[in-house]
Amino acid sequence: MSSSSARNWRYWIQRHDYSSEEFDAASAQIVVDAFEAFDWSSEVKLAEAGEDDRDCPPGLGLHDGFGDHNDATLVHICPQADGTLTVNAHWPVPGKILGLFNVTKREVHFSEGIARDQVFRLIEPMFVGRPERIREL
């Protein structure tokens, strides 16, 4: 897997109305600080008051540049009204077919009810090339 220095990490903040802003992510701490500075409580209330049936709630996403989709690493962290987080993450996993041919598989992880104080533990593994560590939360 590529190291964090070889990746073009970016994060976005998505609002209740699907609008978003994207930023460079030089470090895990910068992303955590942006997450903590945002008014998620208001966004979650606005999303709950909305009339559409959302497929993608407000949240902070982090990706590694979306080069080749099969090699992309992504995590989307969505605050919930009860103060917990829902997390959806995808990352590449090298594999082989018949033990001979190299392939890239996609690992997908979804988790609910994660404590909000675990945000750093959701973001930092992406930067150090160990996204599978988020399964530990």
Secondary structure as UniProt FT lines:
FT   HELIX           4..6
FT   STRAND          10..14
FT   TURN            16..17
FT   STRAND          20..24
FT   HELIX           28..37
FT   HELIX           40..49
FT   STRAND          59..63
FT   HELIX           69..71
FT   STRAND          74..79
FT   TURN            81..82
FT   STRAND          84..97
FT   TURN            98..100
FT   STRAND          101..115
FT   HELIX           116..118
FT   HELIX           119..127
FT   TURN            128..129
FT   HELIX           131..136
//
